[in-house]
Amino acid sequence: MTDDTGGQQLTETRRKEIFLALVDAQDHNMDVARSRRLMVERFGVSDSQVRQIEREGMENQWPPLG
């Protein structure tokens, strides 16, 4: 997966960091759409990347899920 800053690849560690932050935001009563926008702003990735990371994290049961 590439990010929006010159096509650099997002490592699995970075994707897991974004996923953890996304889940944490939602666990603190932030709605899904708002939490995704926050990740876009905080990590400088696109909305589609956040959605892809969200799917990948759920499919692989990344922490804090598994």
C-alpha positions in Angstrom: 0.0 0.0 0.0 1.3 3.4 -0.8 0.6 6.7 1.0 -0.1 10.1 -0.4 3.4 11.5 0.2 5.3 10.6 -2.9 4.2 7.0 -3.2 6.1 5.6 -0.3 4.9 2.2 0.9 3.0 2.0 4.2 4.6 -0.7 6.3 2.5 -3.3 8.1 3.6 -1.6 11.4 2.3 1.7 10.2 -1.0 0.2 9.0 -1.4 -1.5 12.4 -0.7 1.9 14.1 -3.4 3.5 12.0 -5.9 0.7 12.7 -5.3 0.8 16.4 -5.9 4.6 16.4 -9.1 4.1 14.3 -10.5 1.5 16.7 -9.5 3.5 19.7 -11.4 6.6 18.3 -14.5 4.5 17.6 -14.3 2.9 21.1 -14.4 6.4 22.5 -17.8 7.0 20.9 -16.6 8.7 17.7 -18.7 7.7 14.8 -17.1 5.8 11.9 -17.1 8.5 9.3 -15.6 11.0 11.7 -12.9 8.6 12.9 -11.9 7.9 9.3 -11.6 11.6 8.6 -9.4 12.0 11.7 -7.1 9.2 10.5 -6.8 10.9 7.1 -5.8 14.2 8.9 -3.6 12.6 11.6 -1.6 10.2 9.4 -1.7 11.9 6.0 -3.3 9.0 4.2 -6.3 8.9 1.9 -9.8 7.9 2.8 -9.6 4.8 0.6 -6.3 3.8 2.4 -8.1 4.1 5.8 -10.9 1.9 4.6 -8.4 -0.6 3.2 -6.5 -0.6 6.5 -9.8 -1.0 8.4 -10.7 -4.1 6.3 -7.2 -5.6 6.6 -7.2 -5.1 10.3 -10.6 -6.7 10.8 -9.8 -9.6 8.5 -6.5 -10.3 10.3 -7.8 -9.6 13.8 -5.1 -7.0 14.5 -4.8 -5.6 18.0 -6.8 -4.6 19.8 -9.2 -7.1 18.2 -7.2 -10.3 18.5 
